[in-house]
């Protein structure tokens, strides 16, 4: 019955998920080697790797902090740039208005001088026309007198007084 029961028990145990383990000295030896390697590798491998990870994390955080600081500085520079640009635009607008006012004043002065000069030219022209008309009337009077004497001489056949 023991042979039969062990033959039946092995497949039943396998179906039930049971595993047969032989616990001997090699397991103890492997555990000791594992513990020894942990003590040896901790200062030689684990500590330097952890230091490298910590240093990398520190540098990453430092770079992030520096990036935030540079971003803040860039924001401040941008705001200062915007303020300066507004100031320059305001000064330019004031200068433009001042130049526009000067130009308007200069334009008015030039127009006034042009009107004065035009009025003077027109007045001089009127005087010349008046003088010319007087001279032409005088010449026409003399010419009409001469023509009337010439006509009278032709009509009368002699010279009229």
C-alpha atoms as one frame of an Amber mdcrd trajectory, in Angstrom:
protein
   0.000   0.000   0.000   2.869   2.399   0.510   4.132   2.045  -3.066   0.676
   2.498  -4.416  -0.062   5.427  -2.165   3.219   7.176  -3.076   2.475   6.630
  -6.771  -0.921   8.162  -6.346   0.268  10.863  -3.942   2.917  12.335  -6.318
   0.482  13.157  -9.132  -2.087  14.424  -6.653   0.503  16.675  -5.059   1.586
  17.901  -8.494  -2.004  18.669  -9.411  -2.558  20.437  -6.117   0.428  22.736
  -6.788   2.762  21.210  -4.263   6.492  21.189  -4.904   8.890  18.903  -3.198
  11.988  20.685  -1.831  15.192  19.192  -0.634  16.584  21.503   2.089  20.261
  20.814   2.529  23.537  22.648   3.220  23.775  24.281  -0.246  20.881  26.560
   0.566  22.629  27.707   3.728  25.863  28.168   1.771  24.050  30.281  -0.897
  22.456  32.441   1.812  25.876  33.043   3.383  27.400  33.942   0.013  24.478
  36.359  -0.633  24.968  38.071   2.739  28.754  38.262   2.214  28.275  39.778
  -1.267  25.846  42.353   0.114  28.420  43.468   2.708  31.201  43.561   0.104
  29.231  45.197  -2.714  27.565  47.837  -0.534  30.675  50.100  -0.246  32.103
  49.059  -3.605  29.028  49.257  -5.829  25.807  50.302  -4.130  27.118  53.361
  -2.266  28.903  54.883  -5.336  25.880  54.222  -7.541  23.570  55.791  -4.948
  25.948  58.780  -4.677  25.894  59.139  -8.466  22.090  59.011  -8.428  21.974
  61.595  -5.619  24.490  63.827  -7.416  22.506  63.548 -10.641  19.300  64.390
  -8.787  21.025  67.341  -7.091  22.356  68.619 -10.406  18.977  68.152 -12.051
  17.258  70.066  -9.254  20.007  72.711  -9.439  19.532  73.027 -13.180  15.770
  73.289 -12.689  16.253  75.961 -10.021  18.682  77.815 -12.277  16.213  77.543
 -15.160  13.446  78.959 -12.946  15.744  81.786 -11.869  16.713  82.531 -15.470
  13.045  82.428 -16.436  12.251  84.952 -13.694  15.133  87.154 -14.843  13.877
  86.905 -18.421  10.403  87.917 -17.229  11.845  90.897 -15.370  13.926  91.877
 -18.408  10.845  91.591 -20.607   8.837  93.787 -18.253  11.681  96.310 -18.136
  11.852  96.192 -21.934   8.096  96.795 -22.174   8.318  99.753 -19.762  11.256
 101.213 -21.698   9.423 100.695 -24.987   6.363 102.492 -23.597   8.587 105.343
 -22.378  10.301 105.616 -25.770   6.932 105.574 -27.544   5.645 108.293 -25.198
   8.758 110.442 -25.755   8.501 109.864 -29.513   4.822 110.875 -29.467   5.664
 114.046 -27.512   8.497 114.850 -29.922   6.235 114.140 -32.908   3.559 116.460
 -31.477   6.155 119.152 -30.787   7.573 118.900 -34.313   4.048 118.877 -35.747
   3.228 122.079 -33.801   6.450 123.726 -34.980   5.700 122.668 -38.540   2.172
 124.043 -38.321   3.513 127.321 -36.936   6.184 127.476 -39.649   3.590 126.660
 -42.313   1.344 129.466 -41.035   4.285 131.892 -41.070   5.246 130.881 -44.621
   1.629 131.256 -45.756   1.422 134.679 -44.112   4.643 135.775 -45.823   3.383
 134.357 -49.135   0.084 136.223 -48.759   1.965 139.414 -47.901   4.259 138.952
 -50.883   1.298 138.133 -53.121  -0.596 141.205 -51.911   2.492 143.336 -52.544
   2.914 141.878 -56.062  -0.796 142.427 -56.778  -0.584 145.997 -55.470   2.566
 146.642 -57.516   0.784 145.150 -60.540  -2.233 147.396 -59.964   0.031 150.436
 -59.691   1.835 149.453 -62.902  -1.496 148.861 -64.645  -2.782 152.199 -63.388
   0.373 153.965 -64.530   0.240 152.123 -67.846  -3.437 153.050 -68.261  -2.631
 156.688 -67.503   0.214 156.639 -70.034  -1.957 154.869 -72.621  -4.793 157.382
 -72.038  -2.331 160.226 -72.416  -0.940 158.647 -75.581  -4.495 157.991 -76.826
  -5.432 161.610 -76.087  -2.451 162.886 -78.072  -3.101 160.385 -80.822  -6.799
 161.244 -80.963  -5.875 164.936 -81.117  -3.445 164.261 -83.929  -6.001 162.095
 -85.730  -8.717 164.699 -85.298  -6.404 167.361 -86.770  -5.475 165.022 -89.571
  -9.166 164.290 -90.267 -10.032 167.975 -90.044  -7.211 168.806 -92.446  -8.413
 166.217 -94.915 -12.036 167.231 -94.601 -11.395 170.981 -94.746  -8.478 170.719
 -97.026  -6.458 172.975 -94.831  -4.976 172.823 -91.433  -7.387 173.514 -88.601
  -6.460 175.310 -85.458
